[in-house]
Amino acid sequence: MRVFPGPEEAARGCALEIAGRLKEAVRERGRASLAVSGGSTPAMMFAELAGMGVDWSVVDLFWVDERAVGPEDQESNYGMTRRCLIDPAGIPSENVHRMMGEWDAVEAASAYSEELRAYFGGGMPRFDVVACGMGDDGHTASLFPGDGLVEDRRGLCAGVWVEAKKQWRITLLPAVLVNAGWLCVLACGAGKAAAMRRVWREEGPAVDVPARLLRGGEWFVDEAAAAFQL
């Protein structure tokens, strides 16, 4: 866990590490893959990442999850990423693999699973970088507390009804998240401190606190979120 004074510093630190990992993958194999999440702190991170000299012509961009809304909707993770990263960085449209939030969520998840299989050549997808976040309730991606899909270790992507939000969403499943070449979690703000305590100081099944799935990743947090350690 890396603790920074505030969210801006945490976002920049995370962006620097993501940029380095992508550049390393490009040096080694000529191409890289990145899966991203939505949220206000990731928006700050994307703004930093856009100016860090990544060769986006050889990076393929995917999503960890998406709300069942169209790409122009203010709630669209794709829309936020387009405004904060895709357009500023000039990422080619052919490298952008968005979840089709305007479709039926189950159908969109099935289509995304097929796209992942085609891109990665079968088997469990292994992104070079997966960037996740965590909600105040301990959810990650669109895997919320109590959702049995948290225990799924075979599927790639699913359409899920999130009762707490009264909304359909599309989400990558745990096996894809934890199979990343490098997994990071960006979590900032005092509202995250209680969930951080549940992830790091309490034991129990991940179905109760889905972010426990991400303990093996590298966490970028600010002092407010890290207050659980005091």
C-alpha positions as a Markdown table, in Angstrom:
| # | Residue | x | y | z |
|---|---|---|---|---|
| 1 | Met | 0.0 | 0.0 | 0.0 |
| 2 | Arg | 1.3 | 3.4 | -1.0 |
| 3 | Val | -0.1 | 6.3 | 1.0 |
| 4 | Phe | -0.1 | 9.9 | -0.4 |
| 5 | Pro | -1.1 | 13.2 | 1.3 |
| 6 | Gly | -4.2 | 13.7 | -0.9 |
| 7 | Pro | -6.2 | 12.3 | -3.8 |
| 8 | Glu | -4.3 | 14.4 | -6.4 |
| 9 | Glu | -1.0 | 13.0 | -5.3 |
| 10 | Ala | -2.4 | 9.4 | -5.2 |
| 11 | Ala | -3.9 | 9.8 | -8.6 |
| 12 | Arg | -0.6 | 11.0 | -10.0 |
| 13 | Gly | 1.4 | 8.3 | -8.3 |
| 14 | Cys | -0.9 | 5.7 | -9.8 |
| 15 | Ala | -0.7 | 7.2 | -13.2 |
| 16 | Leu | 3.1 | 7.2 | -13.1 |
| 17 | Glu | 3.1 | 3.5 | -12.3 |
| 18 | Ile | 0.6 | 2.6 | -14.9 |
| 19 | Ala | 2.5 | 4.5 | -17.6 |
| 20 | Gly | 5.7 | 2.7 | -16.6 |
| 21 | Arg | 4.0 | -0.7 | -16.7 |
| 22 | Leu | 2.5 | 0.0 | -20.2 |
| 23 | Lys | 5.8 | 1.3 | -21.6 |
| 24 | Glu | 7.6 | -1.8 | -20.3 |
| 25 | Ala | 5.0 | -4.1 | -21.9 |
| 26 | Val | 5.4 | -2.3 | -25.2 |
| 27 | Arg | 9.2 | -2.6 | -25.0 |
| 28 | Glu | 8.9 | -6.3 | -24.4 |
| 29 | Arg | 6.1 | -7.3 | -26.8 |
| 30 | Gly | 5.3 | -4.3 | -28.9 |
| 31 | Arg | 1.8 | -3.9 | -27.5 |
| 32 | Ala | 0.0 | -3.5 | -24.2 |
| 33 | Ser | -3.5 | -3.9 | -22.7 |
| 34 | Leu | -5.1 | -1.8 | -20.0 |
| 35 | Ala | -8.5 | -2.2 | -18.3 |
| 36 | Val | -9.8 | 0.8 | -16.4 |
| 37 | Ser | -12.6 | 1.7 | -14.0 |
| 38 | Gly | -14.8 | 4.9 | -13.6 |
| 39 | Gly | -15.1 | 7.4 | -10.8 |
| 40 | Ser | -14.0 | 10.9 | -9.7 |
| 41 | Thr | -10.5 | 9.9 | -8.5 |
| 42 | Pro | -9.8 | 7.8 | -11.7 |
| 43 | Ala | -10.8 | 10.9 | -13.7 |
| 44 | Met | -7.9 | 12.8 | -12.0 |
| 45 | Met | -5.6 | 9.8 | -12.7 |
| 46 | Phe | -6.6 | 9.7 | -16.4 |
| 47 | Ala | -5.9 | 13.4 | -16.8 |
| 48 | Glu | -2.3 | 12.8 | -15.5 |
| 49 | Leu | -1.9 | 9.6 | -17.5 |
| 50 | Ala | -2.8 | 11.3 | -20.8 |
| 51 | Gly | 0.4 | 13.5 | -20.6 |
| 52 | Met | 2.9 | 10.8 | -19.6 |
| 53 | Gly | 4.3 | 9.9 | -23.0 |
| 54 | Val | 2.6 | 6.5 | -23.5 |
| 55 | Asp | 2.5 | 5.4 | -27.1 |
| 56 | Trp | -1.2 | 4.9 | -27.3 |
| 57 | Ser | -1.1 | 3.7 | -30.8 |
| 58 | Val | 0.0 | 0.3 | -29.4 |
| 59 | Val | -2.1 | 0.2 | -26.3 |
| 60 | Asp | -5.6 | -1.4 | -26.3 |
| 61 | Leu | -8.0 | 0.1 | -23.8 |
| 62 | Phe | -10.7 | -2.0 | -22.1 |
| 63 | Trp | -13.1 | -1.5 | -19.2 |
| 64 | Val | -13.5 | -3.1 | -15.8 |
| 65 | Asp | -17.2 | -2.3 | -15.6 |
| 66 | Glu | -19.8 | -0.1 | -17.1 |
| 67 | Arg | -23.3 | 1.2 | -16.2 |
| 68 | Ala | -26.2 | 0.2 | -18.5 |
| 69 | Val | -26.4 | 3.6 | -20.1 |
| 70 | Gly | -25.4 | 5.1 | -23.5 |
| 71 | Pro | -22.0 | 6.5 | -24.2 |
| 72 | Glu | -23.2 | 10.1 | -24.0 |
| 73 | Asp | -24.9 | 9.6 | -20.6 |
| 74 | Gln | -23.2 | 11.5 | -17.7 |
| 75 | Glu | -23.0 | 8.2 | -15.8 |
| 76 | Ser | -21.1 | 6.4 | -18.6 |
| 77 | Asn | -17.6 | 5.2 | -17.5 |
| 78 | Tyr | -16.7 | 5.2 | -21.2 |
| 79 | Gly | -17.9 | 8.8 | -21.6 |
| 80 | Met | -15.8 | 9.9 | -18.6 |
| 81 | Thr | -12.7 | 8.1 | -19.9 |
| 82 | Arg | -13.2 | 9.6 | -23.4 |
| 83 | Arg | -13.3 | 13.1 | -21.9 |
| 84 | Cys | -10.3 | 12.6 | -19.5 |
| 85 | Leu | -8.0 | 10.2 | -21.3 |
| 86 | Ile | -9.0 | 9.0 | -24.8 |
| 87 | Asp | -9.5 | 12.4 | -26.4 |
| 88 | Pro | -6.6 | 14.2 | -24.6 |
| 89 | Ala | -4.2 | 11.3 | -25.3 |
| 90 | Gly | -5.4 | 10.8 | -28.8 |
| 91 | Ile | -6.0 | 7.1 | -28.4 |
| 92 | Pro | -7.0 | 5.6 | -31.8 |
| 93 | Ser | -10.6 | 4.5 | -31.9 |
| 94 | Glu | -9.6 | 1.0 | -33.1 |
| 95 | Asn | -7.8 | 0.5 | -29.8 |
| 96 | Val | -10.8 | 1.4 | -27.7 |
| 97 | His | -12.9 | -1.7 | -26.7 |
| 98 | Arg | -15.9 | -0.3 | -24.8 |
| 99 | Met | -18.6 | -2.2 | -23.1 |
| 100 | Met | -21.9 | -1.5 | -24.9 |
| 101 | Gly | -23.8 | 0.1 | -22.0 |
| 102 | Glu | -26.8 | 0.9 | -24.3 |
| 103 | Trp | -27.5 | -2.8 | -24.9 |
| 104 | Asp | -29.2 | -5.3 | -22.7 |
| 105 | Ala | -26.6 | -5.8 | -20.0 |
| 106 | Val | -26.6 | -9.6 | -20.2 |
| 107 | Glu | -26.2 | -9.5 | -24.0 |
| 108 | Ala | -23.5 | -6.8 | -23.7 |
| 109 | Ala | -21.6 | -8.9 | -21.2 |
| 110 | Ser | -21.7 | -12.0 | -23.5 |
| 111 | Ala | -20.4 | -9.9 | -26.4 |
| 112 | Tyr | -17.6 | -8.5 | -24.3 |
| 113 | Ser | -16.6 | -12.0 | -23.2 |
| 114 | Glu | -16.3 | -13.0 | -26.8 |
| 115 | Glu | -14.3 | -9.9 | -27.6 |
| 116 | Leu | -11.9 | -10.8 | -24.7 |
| 117 | Arg | -11.5 | -14.3 | -26.0 |
| 118 | Ala | -10.8 | -13.1 | -29.5 |
| 119 | Tyr | -8.3 | -10.5 | -28.3 |
| 120 | Phe | -6.4 | -12.8 | -25.9 |
| 121 | Gly | -6.7 | -16.0 | -28.0 |
| 122 | Gly | -8.7 | -18.0 | -25.6 |
| 123 | Gly | -8.0 | -19.0 | -22.1 |
| 124 | Met | -8.2 | -16.6 | -19.2 |
| 125 | Pro | -7.5 | -13.0 | -20.3 |
| 126 | Arg | -4.3 | -11.5 | -18.9 |
| 127 | Phe | -4.2 | -7.7 | -19.1 |
| 128 | Asp | -0.9 | -6.0 | -18.6 |
| 129 | Val | -2.6 | -3.6 | -16.2 |
| 130 | Val | -6.0 | -3.7 | -14.5 |
| 131 | Ala | -6.9 | -0.5 | -12.6 |
| 132 | Cys | -9.7 | -0.9 | -10.1 |
| 133 | Gly | -11.3 | 1.3 | -7.5 |
| 134 | Met | -13.3 | 0.6 | -4.3 |
| 135 | Gly | -16.7 | 2.0 | -3.2 |
| 136 | Asp | -17.5 | 3.1 | 0.3 |
| 137 | Asp | -19.3 | -0.2 | 0.8 |
| 138 | Gly | -16.3 | -2.3 | -0.3 |
| 139 | His | -17.5 | -3.1 | -3.8 |
| 140 | Thr | -15.1 | -3.2 | -6.7 |
| 141 | Ala | -15.8 | -3.3 | -10.4 |
| 142 | Ser | -19.6 | -3.8 | -10.3 |
| 143 | Leu | -19.3 | -6.7 | -7.8 |
| 144 | Phe | -21.2 | -5.6 | -4.7 |
| 145 | Pro | -21.5 | -7.1 | -1.2 |
| 146 | Gly | -23.6 | -10.3 | -1.2 |
| 147 | Asp | -23.3 | -10.9 | -5.0 |
| 148 | Gly | -22.6 | -14.6 | -5.6 |
| 149 | Leu | -20.6 | -13.7 | -8.7 |
| 150 | Val | -17.8 | -12.6 | -6.3 |
| 151 | Glu | -17.1 | -16.3 | -6.0 |
| 152 | Asp | -17.1 | -17.0 | -9.7 |
| 153 | Arg | -13.6 | -18.1 | -10.9 |
| 154 | Arg | -14.4 | -19.2 | -14.4 |
| 155 | Gly | -16.5 | -16.5 | -16.1 |
| 156 | Leu | -15.1 | -13.5 | -17.8 |
| 157 | Cys | -17.9 | -10.9 | -17.8 |
| 158 | Ala | -21.5 | -10.6 | -16.6 |
| 159 | Gly | -24.5 | -8.4 | -16.7 |
| 160 | Val | -25.6 | -7.7 | -13.1 |
| 161 | Trp | -28.5 | -6.0 | -11.4 |
| 162 | Val | -27.2 | -3.9 | -8.6 |
| 163 | Glu | -30.1 | -3.6 | -6.2 |
| 164 | Ala | -28.4 | -0.9 | -4.1 |
| 165 | Lys | -28.2 | 1.4 | -7.2 |
| 166 | Lys | -31.4 | 0.1 | -8.9 |
| 167 | Gln | -29.4 | -0.3 | -12.0 |
| 168 | Trp | -28.1 | -2.9 | -14.5 |
| 169 | Arg | -24.3 | -3.0 | -15.0 |
| 170 | Ile | -21.7 | -4.9 | -16.9 |
| 171 | Thr | -18.6 | -6.1 | -15.1 |
| 172 | Leu | -15.5 | -8.2 | -15.4 |
| 173 | Leu | -15.5 | -11.1 | -13.1 |
| 174 | Pro | -12.9 | -12.0 | -10.4 |
| 175 | Ala | -10.8 | -14.4 | -12.3 |
| 176 | Val | -10.0 | -11.7 | -14.9 |
| 177 | Leu | -9.3 | -9.1 | -12.3 |
| 178 | Val | -6.8 | -11.2 | -10.3 |
| 179 | Asn | -5.1 | -12.6 | -13.4 |
| 180 | Ala | -3.7 | -9.2 | -14.4 |
| 181 | Gly | 0.0 | -8.8 | -15.0 |
| 182 | Trp | -0.2 | -5.9 | -12.6 |
| 183 | Leu | -3.3 | -5.0 | -10.6 |
| 184 | Cys | -3.7 | -1.6 | -8.9 |
| 185 | Val | -6.4 | -0.1 | -6.7 |
| 186 | Leu | -6.9 | 3.7 | -6.4 |
| 187 | Ala | -9.0 | 4.5 | -3.3 |
| 188 | Cys | -9.2 | 8.0 | -1.8 |
| 189 | Gly | -11.2 | 9.9 | 0.7 |
| 190 | Ala | -12.4 | 9.6 | 4.3 |
| 191 | Gly | -15.5 | 7.7 | 3.1 |
| 192 | Lys | -13.2 | 4.8 | 2.1 |
| 193 | Ala | -11.6 | 4.3 | 5.6 |
| 194 | Ala | -14.3 | 2.0 | 7.0 |
| 195 | Ala | -14.1 | -0.2 | 3.9 |
| 196 | Met | -10.3 | -0.2 | 4.0 |
| 197 | Arg | -10.5 | -1.5 | 7.6 |
| 198 | Arg | -12.8 | -4.3 | 6.5 |
| 199 | Val | -10.5 | -5.2 | 3.6 |
| 200 | Trp | -7.2 | -5.1 | 5.6 |
| 201 | Arg | -8.0 | -5.6 | 9.3 |
| 202 | Glu | -10.9 | -8.0 | 9.3 |
| 203 | Glu | -11.2 | -11.6 | 8.0 |
| 204 | Gly | -14.1 | -13.1 | 6.1 |
| 205 | Pro | -15.3 | -14.1 | 2.7 |
| 206 | Ala | -14.8 | -11.8 | -0.3 |
| 207 | Val | -18.6 | -12.0 | -0.9 |
| 208 | Asp | -19.0 | -9.8 | 2.1 |
| 209 | Val | -16.4 | -7.2 | 1.0 |
| 210 | Pro | -15.6 | -7.8 | -2.7 |
| 211 | Ala | -12.5 | -5.5 | -2.6 |
| 212 | Arg | -10.8 | -8.3 | -0.5 |
| 213 | Leu | -10.3 | -9.9 | -3.9 |
| 214 | Leu | -7.7 | -7.2 | -4.6 |
| 215 | Arg | -5.4 | -7.7 | -1.6 |
| 216 | Gly | -2.7 | -9.0 | -3.9 |
| 217 | Gly | -2.7 | -5.8 | -5.9 |
| 218 | Glu | -0.8 | -2.5 | -5.3 |
| 219 | Trp | -3.0 | 0.1 | -3.5 |
| 220 | Phe | -2.7 | 3.8 | -4.0 |
| 221 | Val | -4.5 | 5.6 | -1.2 |
| 222 | Asp | -4.6 | 9.0 | 0.4 |
| 223 | Glu | -4.1 | 9.7 | 4.1 |
| 224 | Ala | -7.9 | 10.1 | 4.6 |
| 225 | Ala | -8.5 | 6.6 | 3.3 |
| 226 | Ala | -5.5 | 5.2 | 5.2 |
| 227 | Ala | -6.9 | 6.5 | 8.5 |
| 228 | Phe | -8.1 | 3.0 | 9.3 |
| 229 | Gln | -4.5 | 2.2 | 10.3 |
| 230 | Leu | -4.5 | 4.7 | 13.2 |
